[in-house]
Amino acid sequence: MSNIWIDVCGTEDIDEEDVMRFDYNDRTFAVYRSADDEFFGTDGNCTHEQVHLADGLVMDHIIECPKHNGRFDYRTGKAQGAPACINLQTYPVKVDGSRVLMQVE
């Protein structure tokens, strides 16, 4: 992974316990803001059926896929049970001032 940080969005662009989509270089990602005001990044699509997770439900560090309710811990990418059995790739995220940055390469 390179040391290049990509500007994703402003910190106020994502509500607490919410997710937004981020597309970069023909890839899609999901960026999360936790209830304790931390930011996290994962691949954007569910590993079960490739549905974008930005349309899913976020609660207590879990993202639930909108199609078949596959669940992942967005802090670690760990699948929480069937139908999602393959973990999500996670990416480093940091806040610089009022901007959210992610390492995606």
MARBA-3410 file (N, C-alpha, C, O; in Angstrom, 1 decimal):
105
0.9,-1.2,0.0,0.0,0.0,0.0,0.9,1.2,0.0,1.9,1.3,0.7 ~ 0.5,2.2,-0.8,1.3,3.4,-0.9,1.0,4.3,0.3,0.2,4.1,1.1 ~ 1.8,5.4,0.3,1.6,6.4,1.4,0.7,7.6,0.9,0.7,8.6,1.6 ~ 0.0,7.4,-0.2,-0.8,8.5,-0.7,-2.2,8.4,0.0,-2.9,7.4,0.0 ~ -2.5,9.6,0.5,-3.8,9.8,1.1,-4.8,10.5,0.2,-4.4,11.5,-0.4
-5.9,9.9,-0.1,-6.9,10.5,-1.0,-8.0,11.2,-0.2,-8.5,10.7,0.8 ~ -8.3,12.4,-0.7,-9.3,13.2,0.0,-10.7,12.6,-0.4,-11.0,12.5,-1.6 ~ -11.4,12.2,0.6,-12.7,11.5,0.4,-13.9,12.5,0.5,-14.8,12.5,-0.3 ~ -13.9,13.3,1.6,-15.0,14.1,1.9,-14.7,15.0,3.1,-13.7,14.9,3.7 ~ -15.6,15.9,3.5,-15.5,16.7,4.7,-16.1,15.9,5.9,-16.9,15.0,5.7
-15.6,16.2,7.1,-16.1,15.4,8.2,-17.6,15.6,8.4,-18.2,14.7,9.0 ~ -18.1,16.7,8.0,-19.5,17.0,8.3,-20.4,16.4,7.1,-21.6,16.4,7.2 ~ -19.8,15.8,6.1,-20.5,15.2,5.0,-21.2,13.8,5.5,-22.1,13.3,4.8 ~ -20.7,13.2,6.5,-21.2,11.9,7.0,-21.7,12.1,8.4,-21.0,12.6,9.3 ~ -23.0,11.8,8.7,-23.6,11.8,10.0,-23.0,10.7,10.8,-22.4,9.7,10.3
-23.1,10.8,12.2,-22.7,9.8,13.1,-23.5,8.5,12.8,-24.7,8.6,12.5 ~ -22.9,7.4,12.9,-23.5,6.1,12.6,-24.1,6.1,11.2,-25.3,5.7,11.0 ~ -23.3,6.5,10.2,-23.8,6.5,8.8,-22.6,6.1,7.9,-21.4,6.0,8.4 ~ -22.9,5.9,6.7,-21.9,5.5,5.7,-22.2,6.3,4.4,-23.3,6.7,4.1 ~ -21.1,6.5,3.6,-21.3,7.1,2.3,-20.4,6.4,1.3,-19.4,5.8,1.7
-20.8,6.5,0.1,-20.0,5.9,-1.0,-18.9,6.8,-1.5,-19.0,8.0,-1.4 ~ -17.8,6.2,-1.9,-16.6,6.9,-2.4,-16.1,6.1,-3.5,-15.7,5.0,-3.4 ~ -16.0,6.7,-4.7,-15.5,6.0,-5.9,-14.2,6.7,-6.3,-14.0,7.9,-6.3 ~ -13.2,5.8,-6.6,-11.9,6.3,-7.0,-11.2,5.3,-7.9,-11.1,4.1,-7.6 ~ -10.7,5.8,-9.1,-10.0,4.9,-10.0,-10.7,3.6,-10.3,-10.1,2.5,-10.2
-12.0,3.7,-10.7,-12.8,2.6,-11.1,-13.0,1.6,-10.0,-13.4,0.4,-10.2 ~ -12.8,2.0,-8.8,-13.1,1.2,-7.6,-14.1,1.9,-6.7,-14.2,3.1,-6.8 ~ -14.8,1.1,-5.9,-15.8,1.8,-5.0,-15.5,1.4,-3.6,-15.1,0.3,-3.3 ~ -15.7,2.3,-2.7,-15.4,2.2,-1.3,-16.6,2.7,-0.4,-17.5,3.3,-0.9 ~ -16.6,2.3,0.8,-17.5,2.8,1.8,-16.8,3.5,2.9,-15.8,2.9,3.4
-17.2,4.7,3.3,-16.6,5.4,4.4,-17.6,5.6,5.5,-18.8,6.0,5.3 ~ -17.2,5.3,6.8,-18.1,5.2,7.9,-17.7,6.2,8.9,-16.5,6.5,9.1 ~ -18.7,6.8,9.6,-18.5,7.6,10.8,-19.2,6.9,12.0,-20.4,6.7,11.9 ~ -18.4,6.6,13.0,-19.0,5.9,14.1,-19.7,6.8,15.1,-19.6,8.1,15.0 ~ -20.4,6.3,16.0,-21.1,7.1,17.0,-20.2,7.8,17.9,-20.5,8.9,18.5
-18.9,7.3,18.0,-17.9,8.0,18.8,-17.0,8.8,18.0,-15.8,9.1,18.3 ~ -17.5,9.2,16.8,-16.8,10.2,15.9,-15.5,9.7,15.3,-14.6,10.6,15.1 ~ -15.4,8.4,15.1,-14.2,7.9,14.4,-14.6,7.6,12.9,-15.8,7.3,12.7 ~ -13.6,7.6,12.0,-13.9,7.3,10.6,-13.2,6.0,10.2,-12.1,5.7,10.7 ~ -13.9,5.2,9.3,-13.3,3.9,8.9,-13.6,3.8,7.4,-14.5,4.4,6.9
-12.8,3.0,6.7,-13.0,2.7,5.3,-12.9,1.3,4.9,-12.1,0.5,5.5 ~ -13.8,0.8,4.0,-13.8,-0.6,3.6,-14.1,-0.6,2.0,-14.4,0.5,1.5 ~ -13.9,-1.8,1.4,-14.4,-1.9,0.1,-15.9,-1.5,0.1,-16.6,-1.7,1.1 ~ -16.4,-1.1,-1.0,-17.8,-0.6,-1.1,-18.9,-1.6,-1.3,-20.0,-1.4,-0.9 ~ -18.5,-2.8,-1.8,-19.5,-3.8,-2.1,-19.5,-4.9,-1.1,-18.4,-5.3,-0.7
-20.6,-5.4,-0.9,-20.8,-6.6,0.0,-20.1,-7.8,-0.7,-20.1,-7.9,-1.9 ~ -19.4,-8.6,0.1,-18.6,-9.7,-0.5,-19.6,-10.9,-0.9,-19.1,-11.8,-1.5 ~ -20.8,-10.8,-0.5,-21.8,-11.9,-0.8,-22.3,-11.7,-2.2,-22.2,-12.6,-3.0 ~ -22.9,-10.6,-2.5,-23.5,-10.4,-3.9,-23.2,-9.1,-4.5,-23.9,-8.6,-5.4 ~ -22.1,-8.4,-4.1,-21.6,-7.2,-4.7,-22.6,-6.0,-4.7,-22.6,-5.2,-5.7
-23.5,-5.9,-3.8,-24.4,-4.8,-3.6,-23.6,-3.7,-2.8,-22.9,-4.0,-1.9 ~ -23.8,-2.5,-3.2,-23.1,-1.4,-2.5,-23.6,-1.2,-1.1,-24.8,-1.2,-0.8 ~ -22.6,-1.2,-0.2,-22.9,-1.1,1.3,-23.4,0.3,1.7,-24.0,0.4,2.7 ~ -23.2,1.3,0.9,-23.6,2.7,1.2,-25.1,2.8,1.3,-25.6,3.7,1.9 ~ -25.8,1.8,0.8,-27.3,1.8,0.9,-27.7,0.9,2.1,-28.9,0.8,2.3
-26.8,0.5,2.9,-27.1,-0.4,4.0,-27.3,0.4,5.3,-27.3,1.6,5.3 ~ -27.6,-0.4,6.4,-27.9,0.1,7.7,-26.6,0.1,8.6,-26.0,-1.0,8.6 ~ -26.3,1.2,9.2,-25.1,1.2,10.2,-25.7,1.3,11.6,-26.5,2.2,11.9 ~ -25.2,0.3,12.4,-25.5,0.4,13.8,-24.5,-0.3,14.7,-24.2,-1.5,14.4 ~ -24.0,0.3,15.7,-23.0,-0.3,16.6,-21.8,-0.9,15.9,-21.5,-2.1,16.2
-21.2,-0.2,15.0,-20.0,-0.6,14.3,-20.3,-1.8,13.3,-19.3,-2.4,12.9 ~ -21.5,-2.0,13.0,-21.9,-3.0,12.0,-22.6,-2.3,10.8,-23.4,-1.4,11.0 ~ -22.2,-2.8,9.6,-22.9,-2.4,8.4,-23.7,-3.6,7.9,-23.1,-4.7,7.9 ~ -24.9,-3.4,7.6,-25.8,-4.5,7.2,-26.1,-4.2,5.7,-26.6,-3.2,5.3 ~ -25.8,-5.2,4.9,-26.0,-5.1,3.4,-27.5,-5.0,3.2,-28.3,-5.7,3.8
-27.9,-4.1,2.3,-29.3,-3.9,2.0,-30.0,-5.0,1.3,-31.2,-5.1,1.3 ~ -29.3,-5.9,0.6,-29.9,-7.0,-0.2,-30.3,-8.2,0.6,-31.4,-8.6,0.6 ~ -29.3,-8.8,1.3,-29.6,-10.1,2.0,-29.2,-10.0,3.5,-29.1,-11.0,4.2 ~ -29.0,-8.8,4.0,-28.7,-8.6,5.4,-27.4,-9.2,5.9,-27.2,-9.4,7.1 ~ -26.4,-9.4,5.0,-25.1,-9.7,5.4,-24.5,-8.6,6.3,-24.7,-7.5,6.0
-23.8,-9.0,7.3,-23.3,-8.0,8.3,-21.8,-8.1,8.4,-21.2,-9.2,8.4 ~ -21.2,-6.9,8.6,-19.7,-6.8,8.7,-19.4,-5.8,9.8,-20.1,-4.8,10.0 ~ -18.4,-6.1,10.6,-17.8,-5.1,11.5,-17.0,-4.1,10.6,-15.9,-4.5,10.2 ~ -17.4,-2.9,10.5,-16.7,-2.0,9.5,-15.3,-1.6,10.1,-14.5,-1.0,9.3 ~ -15.1,-1.8,11.4,-13.8,-1.4,11.9,-12.7,-2.4,11.5,-11.5,-2.1,11.3
-13.1,-3.7,11.3,-12.1,-4.8,11.0,-12.4,-5.4,9.7,-11.5,-6.1,9.1 ~ -13.6,-5.2,9.1,-14.1,-5.9,7.9,-14.6,-7.3,8.1,-15.0,-7.9,7.2 ~ -14.6,-7.8,9.3,-14.9,-9.2,9.6,-16.4,-9.4,9.3,-17.3,-8.7,9.9 ~ -16.7,-10.5,8.5,-18.0,-10.9,8.3,-18.6,-11.5,9.6,-17.9,-12.2,10.3 ~ -19.9,-11.1,9.8,-20.5,-11.5,11.1,-21.4,-12.8,11.0,-22.0,-13.2,12.0
-21.4,-13.4,9.8,-22.2,-14.6,9.6,-22.9,-14.7,8.3,-22.9,-13.7,7.6 ~ -23.5,-15.8,8.0,-24.1,-16.0,6.7,-25.2,-15.0,6.5,-25.9,-14.6,7.4 ~ -25.4,-14.5,5.2,-24.8,-15.1,4.0,-23.4,-14.5,3.7,-22.8,-14.9,2.8 ~ -23.0,-13.5,4.5,-21.6,-13.0,4.2,-20.6,-13.8,4.9,-20.6,-13.9,6.2 ~ -19.7,-14.5,4.2,-18.7,-15.3,4.8,-17.3,-14.8,4.5,-16.3,-15.3,5.2
-17.1,-13.9,3.6,-15.8,-13.4,3.2,-15.7,-12.0,3.8,-16.6,-11.1,3.6 ~ -14.6,-11.7,4.5,-14.4,-10.4,5.1,-14.2,-9.3,4.1,-13.8,-9.5,3.0 ~ -14.6,-8.1,4.5,-14.3,-6.9,3.7,-12.9,-6.4,3.8,-12.3,-6.6,4.9 ~ -12.3,-5.9,2.8,-11.0,-5.3,2.9,-11.2,-3.9,3.6,-12.1,-3.2,3.2 ~ -10.3,-3.6,4.5,-10.4,-2.3,5.2,-9.2,-1.5,4.7,-8.2,-2.0,4.2
-9.4,-0.1,4.9,-8.3,0.8,4.5,-8.1,1.8,5.6,-9.0,2.2,6.4 ~ -6.8,2.3,5.7,-6.6,3.3,6.7,-7.3,4.6,6.4,-7.4,5.0,5.3 ~ -7.9,5.2,7.4,-8.6,6.5,7.3,-8.0,7.4,8.4,-7.8,7.0,9.5 ~ -7.9,8.7,8.0,-7.5,9.7,9.0,-8.2,11.0,8.7,-8.7,11.2,7.6 ~ -8.3,11.9,9.7,-8.9,13.2,9.6,-7.8,14.2,9.6,-6.9,14.2,10.5
-7.8,15.1,8.6,-6.8,16.2,8.6,-7.6,17.5,8.6,-8.2,17.9,7.5 ~ -7.7,18.2,9.7,-8.6,19.4,9.8,-10.0,18.9,9.7,-10.5,18.2,10.5 ~ -10.7,19.4,8.7,-12.1,19.0,8.5,-12.3,18.1,7.3,-13.4,17.9,6.8 ~ -11.2,17.4,6.8,-11.2,16.5,5.7,-11.0,15.1,6.1,-10.2,14.8,7.0 ~ -11.7,14.2,5.5,-11.5,12.7,5.7,-10.6,12.2,4.6,-11.0,12.4,3.4
-9.5,11.5,4.9,-8.6,11.0,3.9,-8.5,9.5,4.1,-8.6,9.0,5.2 ~ -8.3,8.8,3.0,-8.1,7.3,3.0,-7.0,6.9,2.1,-6.8,7.5,1.1 ~ -6.3,5.8,2.5,-5.3,5.2,1.7,-6.0,4.0,1.0,-6.4,3.1,1.6 ~ -6.1,4.1,-0.3,-6.8,3.1,-1.1,-5.9,2.3,-2.0,-6.4,1.4,-2.7 ~ -4.6,2.6,-2.1,-3.7,1.9,-3.0,-2.5,1.4,-2.2,-1.6,0.8,-2.8
END
